Each structure stands twice: as structure tokens, then as C-alpha cells.
Amino acid sequence: MSINGVEGIFLNKDFISINKYDSTSWDEIKHIVISLINDFYSSGKDFVIDKDPFEVDKNLDEIEKKIVKILDEKIRPAVAKDGGDIKFKEFKDGIVKVQLQGSCSGCPSSTMTLKQGVQNLLCHYLPEVKEVVAI
């Protein structure tokens, strides 16, 4: 279902993030958004992202497990406070690929957060990491 003025609604087990277009005021959309969210949950559905963030994929190698652990323990909580999420996708040739979700996807400051926050932190703890890019 499409709502005029809303870019997206991101449901996580810990928060809900709503991205709206700048040209739309919150007063125009808040009642319909609240109604849609209530309908979603009252229909018996659950949050969209339910994977335990601290559950490490068994197929990852040791460096990838370390990357995921740092992302989950040190970065995801901060990103979640701003209504977003970050997911590990791949590590190859010193480059960590992540996916930004929620309010972080398309956020003007996400590139700065990625480079100055995520990349610096991962490079500090793991010398094998040379760069972090969003896909």
C-alpha cells in the first residue's frame, strides 16, 4: 500500500522508522501511518526483522565473524537510535560491504557516518579492514 508523502516504513523489533518526503508535513500523514502500523500488528503480523543480531552465521570465516560482532555490538545500537539498521553483506580484499536500512538508507549523512564512524571503528579493531562501502 502506498501512502502519499511517505517514502517508507521500517519495522524492527526495537523500533519503527518512518521516512517522509520533505514536502509532506507530519500532521498530514501521522494518523494514517499510525493506523496502518496498528492494522499491521493487530492482524497478527510481527516485526519485519526478527533475526537475532548477535546470531553469527556459521558459514562466515573468522574475520567476517569479528566484523559482524563489531557491527552488532558497537554500531547497530547507535544506528538504531536514529531509526536505521546496518547489515553485513560481504568482506573481500579488505573491503567490507554493508547494507543500510531504515532511515539510514538515503540519509544525507549516511556516507559520513559510514566513513567516519563505521570504517574508522572497524579499521581500528581489525587491521585487515581497509574500507567500508554501502551497497
C-alpha contacts under 8 A as a table, 3 or more apart, distances in Angstrom:
res1	aa1	res2	aa2	distance
2	S	6	V	7.80
3	I	6	V	5.60
5	G	20	K	5.65
5	G	21	Y	5.37
5	G	23	S	7.40
5	G	24	T	5.31
5	G	29	I	7.29
6	V	9	I	7.75
6	V	18	I	7.44
6	V	19	N	6.00
6	V	20	K	4.18
6	V	21	Y	6.02
6	V	24	T	7.96
6	V	29	I	7.74
7	E	18	I	7.68
7	E	19	N	5.24
7	E	20	K	5.13
7	E	21	Y	6.34
8	G	18	I	5.92
8	G	19	N	5.33
8	G	20	K	7.09
8	G	102	G	7.96
9	I	16	I	7.16
9	I	17	S	5.79
9	I	18	I	4.57
9	I	19	N	6.46
9	I	102	G	7.53
10	F	16	I	5.66
10	F	17	S	4.97
10	F	18	I	6.33
10	F	48	V	7.92
10	F	101	Q	7.94
10	F	102	G	5.27
10	F	103	S	7.90
11	L	15	F	6.51
11	L	16	I	4.77
11	L	17	S	6.63
11	L	47	F	5.48
11	L	48	V	5.45
11	L	49	I	6.90
12	N	15	F	5.29
12	N	16	I	6.03
12	N	47	F	5.32
12	N	48	V	5.79
12	N	49	I	5.10
12	N	50	D	7.19
13	K	47	F	5.33
13	K	48	V	7.46
13	K	49	I	6.49
13	K	50	D	6.42
15	F	80	A	7.55
15	F	83	G	6.85
16	I	83	G	6.78
17	S	83	G	4.93
17	S	84	G	7.07
17	S	102	G	6.15
17	S	103	S	6.33
18	I	102	G	7.79
18	I	103	S	7.22
19	N	102	G	7.87
19	N	103	S	6.25
20	K	24	T	6.72
21	Y	24	T	5.53
22	D	25	S	7.43
24	T	28	E	6.81
24	T	29	I	7.77
25	S	28	E	5.41
25	S	29	I	7.04
26	W	29	I	5.39
26	W	30	K	5.53
27	D	30	K	5.66
27	D	31	H	7.73
28	E	31	H	7.71
29	I	32	I	5.59
29	I	33	V	6.04
30	K	33	V	5.14
30	K	34	I	6.03
31	H	34	I	5.22
31	H	35	S	6.10
32	I	35	S	4.96
32	I	36	L	6.10
33	V	36	L	5.11
33	V	37	I	6.18
34	I	37	I	5.18
34	I	38	N	6.10
35	S	38	N	5.12
35	S	39	D	6.09
36	L	39	D	5.02
36	L	40	F	6.07
37	I	40	F	5.00
37	I	41	Y	6.39
38	N	41	Y	5.34
38	N	42	S	5.89
39	D	42	S	5.11
39	D	43	S	5.99
40	F	43	S	5.52
40	F	44	G	7.31
40	F	45	K	6.07
40	F	46	D	7.97
41	Y	44	G	5.51
41	Y	45	K	5.16
41	Y	46	D	6.16
42	S	45	K	7.16
47	F	50	D	6.51
51	K	55	E	7.52
52	D	55	E	5.32
53	P	56	V	7.86
53	P	72	D	5.92
54	F	69	K	6.95
54	F	72	D	6.26
54	F	73	E	7.78
56	V	60	L	7.85
56	V	65	K	6.52
56	V	68	V	7.21
56	V	69	K	7.75
57	D	60	L	5.81
57	D	65	K	7.67
60	L	63	I	7.98
60	L	64	E	5.62
60	L	65	K	5.97
61	D	64	E	5.36
61	D	65	K	6.25
62	E	65	K	5.10
62	E	66	K	6.30
63	I	66	K	5.05
63	I	67	I	6.23
64	E	67	I	4.97
64	E	68	V	6.17
64	E	90	E	7.88
64	E	91	F	6.61
65	K	68	V	5.13
65	K	69	K	6.11
66	K	69	K	5.05
66	K	70	I	6.27
67	I	70	I	5.27
67	I	71	L	6.15
67	I	88	F	7.86
67	I	122	L	7.07
67	I	126	L	7.92
68	V	71	L	5.03
68	V	72	D	5.97
68	V	88	F	6.32
69	K	72	D	5.14
69	K	73	E	5.93
70	I	73	E	5.27
70	I	74	K	5.42
70	I	75	I	6.83
70	I	122	L	7.25
71	L	74	K	5.70
71	L	75	I	4.83
71	L	76	R	5.85
71	L	86	I	7.58
71	L	87	K	7.86
71	L	88	F	7.65
71	L	118	V	7.96
72	D	75	I	6.09
72	D	76	R	5.18
72	D	77	P	7.39
73	E	76	R	6.58
73	E	77	P	7.01
74	K	77	P	6.56
74	K	78	A	7.36
75	I	78	A	5.48
75	I	79	V	6.27
75	I	86	I	7.97
75	I	118	V	6.88
76	R	79	V	5.03
76	R	80	A	5.84
76	R	85	D	6.09
76	R	86	I	6.18
77	P	80	A	5.07
77	P	81	K	6.42
78	A	81	K	5.31
78	A	82	D	7.14
79	V	82	D	5.44
79	V	83	G	6.73
79	V	84	G	5.36
79	V	85	D	5.77
79	V	86	I	7.29
79	V	104	C	7.63
80	A	83	G	4.87
80	A	84	G	4.83
80	A	85	D	5.65
81	K	84	G	7.32
82	D	103	S	7.08
82	D	104	C	7.76
83	G	102	G	6.16
83	G	103	S	5.41
83	G	104	C	7.30
84	G	100	L	7.22
84	G	101	Q	5.50
84	G	102	G	4.30
84	G	103	S	4.80
84	G	104	C	4.91
84	G	105	S	7.62
85	D	100	L	5.86
85	D	101	Q	4.93
85	D	102	G	6.11
85	D	103	S	7.97
85	D	104	C	6.83
86	I	98	V	6.54
86	I	99	Q	5.64
86	I	100	L	4.68
86	I	101	Q	6.09
87	K	98	V	5.40
87	K	99	Q	5.09
87	K	100	L	6.59
87	K	101	Q	7.91
88	F	96	V	7.67
88	F	97	K	6.45
88	F	98	V	4.62
88	F	99	Q	6.56
89	K	96	V	7.63
89	K	97	K	5.38
89	K	98	V	5.10
89	K	99	Q	6.69
90	E	96	V	5.83
90	E	97	K	5.03
90	E	98	V	7.04
91	F	94	G	6.69
91	F	95	I	5.58
91	F	96	V	4.51
91	F	97	K	6.24
92	K	95	I	5.38
92	K	96	V	6.74
94	G	128	E	5.76
94	G	129	V	4.67
94	G	130	K	4.92
94	G	131	E	6.49
95	I	129	V	6.14
95	I	130	K	5.89
95	I	131	E	4.86
95	I	132	V	5.68
95	I	133	V	7.23
96	V	129	V	6.90
96	V	131	E	6.25
96	V	132	V	4.67
96	V	133	V	6.29
97	K	132	V	5.90
97	K	133	V	5.05
97	K	134	A	5.72
97	K	135	I	6.45
98	V	132	V	7.31
98	V	133	V	6.30
98	V	134	A	4.97
98	V	135	I	6.15
99	Q	134	A	5.47
99	Q	135	I	5.48
100	L	104	C	5.61
100	L	105	S	5.07
100	L	134	A	6.70
100	L	135	I	7.80
101	Q	104	C	5.52
101	Q	105	S	4.98
102	G	105	S	5.80
103	S	106	G	7.15
103	S	107	C	6.34
104	C	107	C	5.06
104	C	110	S	5.96
105	S	110	S	7.34
106	G	110	S	7.21
107	C	110	S	5.22
108	P	111	T	7.11
109	S	112	M	5.32
109	S	113	T	6.22
110	S	113	T	4.91
110	S	114	L	5.90
111	T	114	L	4.99
111	T	115	K	6.14
112	M	115	K	5.23
112	M	116	Q	5.62
112	M	117	G	7.42
113	T	116	Q	5.43
113	T	117	G	4.96
113	T	118	V	6.56
114	L	117	G	5.56
114	L	118	V	4.91
114	L	119	Q	6.04
114	L	132	V	6.98
114	L	133	V	7.40
114	L	134	A	7.77
115	K	118	V	6.02
115	K	119	Q	4.93
115	K	120	N	6.68
115	K	132	V	6.89
116	Q	119	Q	6.14
116	Q	120	N	5.62
117	G	120	N	5.48
117	G	121	L	6.07
118	V	121	L	5.26
118	V	122	L	6.12
118	V	132	V	7.30
119	Q	122	L	5.25
119	Q	123	C	5.94
119	Q	130	K	7.95
119	Q	131	E	6.11
119	Q	132	V	5.30
120	N	123	C	5.18
120	N	124	H	5.99
121	L	124	H	5.10
121	L	125	Y	6.41
122	L	125	Y	5.33
122	L	126	L	5.67
122	L	127	P	7.98
122	L	129	V	6.53
123	C	126	L	5.09
123	C	127	P	5.40
123	C	128	E	7.30
123	C	129	V	5.24
123	C	130	K	6.37
123	C	131	E	7.71
124	H	127	P	6.61
126	L	129	V	5.76
127	P	130	K	7.25
129	V	132	V	7.77
